[in-house]
Amino acid sequence: MPYFVGPKSIIQSDFRSSDHGNLEAVLWKGGSVDHYFGIAGKNGMEWKKAQQVSPVATGPASIIQSSFRSGDDGNFEVVVLEGNELVHYWHDNSNVALPWSRAQVISTRATGPGCIIQSSFRSGDDGNFEVVVLEGNELVHYWHDNSNVALPWSRAQVTSVAATGPGSLIQSSYGPGGEGNFEVIVQECEQSVVHYWHHNVDPSLPWWRASALLAEEYVASPCVHKTEKISQLTGDFDRQLGRPTLSLSSMRAGVVGCDLGQPFEHDGRLYFLFGDTFTAGVRQDPQGALDTIAFTVDEQVDDRPGQGDELVFNPTYPHVDGIDQTAFCVPADGVGARSAQSGPGCIIQSSFRSGDAGNFEVVVLEGNELVHYWHDNSNVALPWSRAQVISTRATGPGCIIQSSFRSGDAGNFEVVVPLDDLKLHHVFHDNADVATPWRLAQRVTTARMHVFFTTDHVGDPDGLGDSMGRSILARSDDGGVHFGSPIYTMSTNKFINVSVQIVDNERFQGLPARSGQGLVIWGSGGYRRSNVYLAHMPLDAIEDHSSLRYFAGFGDGASTPRWTENESLAVPLFLSGSVGELSARWNPLLSKFILTYNSDNPRFILERQSPTPWGPWTNHENIWDWNDSVGYLHRADTHDGLSDPEKEGVGGGAYGPYLIGRYTRPVPDGSTRMYFVLSVWNPYNTMLMAAVIRDRQ
């Protein structure tokens, strides 16, 4: 072992033999931490060894002088790494000959040294102690209420989830009021040093990620300049092309501006989940910044510039009962299922009516449930409505009736039958002429849509940070208009923003389920200050939160995934520290999962690949170049004609790179052309983009 190892800690104390206070240092060497002090002498600073602080130290220590005292000079306080314990020592400076005293263990999960300060928080005479310490890849904040020295240390929040080295902590004068901010710098990933801060006006606020002092290497894809804008998806006017958009979302649906747009497959359509929406005209929302759901039936995209997708928008925002759906509370991703109908149906015409003709009533098997549907025949164009579950153990035959609808003497025949799309349809025959062919009316059963929403917005008092507090799962039976109450809270930790993919479990040996279909869930936690995590659940158990299993690393075999029921034990797939919005989709042409996310370290839109949901993931490559966005992303104060009204000084930024799986197509050189939705902030609308993705081994 080298004589002195690792970082050192030095302060100036109030001990003095001249005009200047002594220098005090703690050094780790040979398995112990020792205290040294320096006094200015005739020949410069003269250093002397004082006492041993810890005889069993396994890492460097941090020292402060506190306000605690029993004499003229404040005590010294040191935190020392001893194995996986971070231990607090103190020295009563009323007598320099006294030995150091071992106080309490701060953390039993420490994997690196800690840093200690005394803050202005207090409930007695002395300010609290504050410590940050490395625990795996997390830099964790602990604090001690110094109104009673016998109280245990309290674990506060995780500052960084991508730490690869120790952190340094101070309390600054910055802040919106109350106690000054905590400021931390910490080593992250491979070569980064990142600044975090905490507004102490409210201790429950999260730590905000500021910026990287030293950043990860910027690696551009060789195909980065092939990434191009195809069209503007939302809004009425494409300012780059100087012509109307295909969707005319404001004119037709009252959607003036929105962001995000996570796409997912549902019931034969491609749906898009847009975030905080500005509305006017035909759509008047009860609150600002509610969300929007739209769809297209296009199987392939016309990727000529200015073409792309024409979207149909739901007439109102997605209604979820009992949650915050305003700013920064957005739909994250959705799961489309085939129709729940799994057997033949039976129809009658009842005496219920709101017009001349009695309602139709249908019972149909959905798994083990016999479900009642009905149709209000006062208007034949109205959709079918799902009523109650009659039995959870039912089977049901098909049936034909003769109804009171007629254009001649005989009532029409009415039938419900599963057709080639396996969904139950209503078919009728006009008996005025027996030679008239049967006519297809409407589909009776509908596919259930499940959507993960983020909610519980947390905003910084100075407006310098925003986050979502949790995610929930909700279900819609009417194409994304009404969702009712949340089925469950998905996460308050590592799966707040999510991206999901339906998979055949048997294809990926190592998933918790070995057969049937499963839902793979990639998640991020703190908004734009997270890594990427992985979970799985059987698709048919999507409404059962207890079926979730979280990826917890690998077992004894290097490639055998381990899964846990405990979300807190989920481990990152790789270190990033700045993930918020993310999108993962299977690319069948490359036989790889493609993951895209926006990042601040390195910047812009990053892409990774993996043959399995858990890895190994390739290193990041940037697939979007700032310089290529001239024409559709506003540069502040340039008067480039792209800005939204009254936002000339607000520059645009790229985020939310949401992949569209169905549009993937091959490129002759063996790579693939993938399409994604991109938000650009100013103008506040979304773009349909295309990028060339090559196979990276």
Phi, psi and omega in degrees: 000134175302157184299312174239133186232142170078180182293155180248167179226133182221143175221169167250127185260180177268002169291138181203151172234008179209205180288344186245142176292154178296155168268139181234135181222150171239130185235137177262124178206138172055032177088006177224159172249127182240151179263130175239151174226149182240133180238134178293124180236187181297328184256027181099201182286125179254116182263140179225145176279133178263252184241163173282132177273307181224130178273356185233031182291142177242010179193175182295166183237167178230138185235144168222167166250127188258180178276350176293136179198151170238006176217215183280334189247136179296151180294154168270142177234131182227140169247133188231138174277123177230094187066235177262013177254133168260121190244140177265126172243154176216156179231125177284105187276010171290341178213109185294344181277348180294147178285164173289147180249135176275123181263244187250160171278126181276313182220141175256007182238021185289138176237006179199175184290162178250170176228133185239143169222167167250124187261180178273354173293134180201151169237007176217214183281334188246137179296153180294155167272141178233135182225141164243137184217146179281127174230097187065236177260016178248133170263117191247139178265128173241157176215157180230126177283106187276009172291341178212110186294344180279348179296147177285162173289148179248136176277125180263243185247163172278126180277311181227140177256003182235027185287137175234011179196177185290164177245163177234136189235137169223168167248126186255180177269357179288154175143162183276004183141172180069216181285147179295157181300152161273138178235133181228140163242142186214146176283132181227156173052229185265325186211021187259152166233123189237142179262131173237156177214156181229123177283113186274007172297337178214106183301338182281348177298149177286164168288137178258141178273125183269275183205165179269122174289317172235133190247166173291161181293133176279119180238113179269139172299142174302340181258014188302326183278000172270352175290130185215154173280131176268311182198168171267123186282319187239166188088176183258336190223126176273106185290335177291314183271345179068037180208164182296152173283163179292324187276335182044055191294329179286313182296316187272327188231001180076012180267099184282316181203148179198173176227188180064233184107040178300122181268147173206155182274135177206119170057040177083359179244158173258113182263153178233132179255103181266150181267199187329113191247133170265129185236160177195169174068243188287349177237115179242100181282151179288340178221164177278159172062032169282181192250179186216141173237134179223169179211164171221155177255004182294126177281327177229158183258141171277105188264023168289140181308130179089354179264251177084219186258143166255121186260148171251127187258139171301150187287346182211176181287161176289117185274114173241127186282136167079016176231160174285123179240017181275203190309137179068009173247106195224159171287132186265313177194164184229163179232120176261137179243159169293166179308139178292344183295129185229012179200179182291159180247170179225136185235144168223168168251129186258179177274355174293135181200151169238007176216213183283330186254138177295154180293155168271144178231132182231140168241138186213146180280127174233094187067239177259010180254134170263119190244142180263125171244155178216158180230127178282107186276009172291341178212108186294345179277349180294147177285162174288151180243139177273128182258243187251162171277124182276315182213149176260007181227026194270158162230155184210135179278164171284164184202151174237145175226170170247125187260180179274355174292135181199149169241003176218214183280332186257140176291153180292156168272141179232133181224145167242136187205141171287131179259193188292345175271007177067014178252150185279127182238153175263128178235141179224161180231127178280107186278009172294335179217111184297341179277349180294134179291158174295147182239138178279127177264250183243163171283139183271302183277153180235154175280142179276134178256128174249132181228135172270126178246146168265151182205186180058062180301136173242119181245147178281142181302330178271002182072021184260003180200150177217150178206165172256144185270332181198171174236152179226162173249135177225162184232139176237138175253006183231035174078021172099017176268308181244130181244348182068204181279151177303144177285317175197163169281122180287311186195150166241014189230275192251359182228056179271308165267133184225158168226135189234154180214129173282133181226157167276116188302323184293343181287332184241090181297124184125348173289157181298327177255141186258351181217172181074189178261147179230165175246115175269132186234117171262136185223158170230155185259252179307133190297118179059029173214040188230165164267187175251132181239169187226139174220168181210148172210151173298138183298322182285358177245026185300333181270008179246100183300330182291349179279352181292138172231139187249137179292124185241025180100205185241150178280206182298321174283139187298339185243011181264111181292146171252144182232148183223155174277352186260110183300327182296341180268000176298136182251152180291148176286332175195166180268134175222301179086355183225022183276137171232269176291137181211159180212130177230130178218148177283130175257103186291338180284329178260351186053046181220150164280134176251127180243128176234147179199154174271149189215153172254359182207093354286172188282165170084214191254114185255150181229138175226163181224152176203144177283344179229165180299332186260347179128187005287134178273138176294165172295162181289148167225142179276127181249010181221130183248130181305317185293336180276356183269002176302128181115333178227354178235122188290134169264129186303136172059028178257351181052047182274003178080007183259342189290148168292159181303137176064024179230028182303325182276001181256113180284154177280171177201146184268132177200169178065057179277090189261117186286142176250103187295319189293339184270357183302136180219155181283155172245142186306333182277007179097350175277183180230154174256116180247149183247147180209158175267138180228132173266145184233006173068307175219109006291148184277077176203180187246151182241144170270120184244161173227141179222150175266122181246121179258156179290126177244115182287000000 
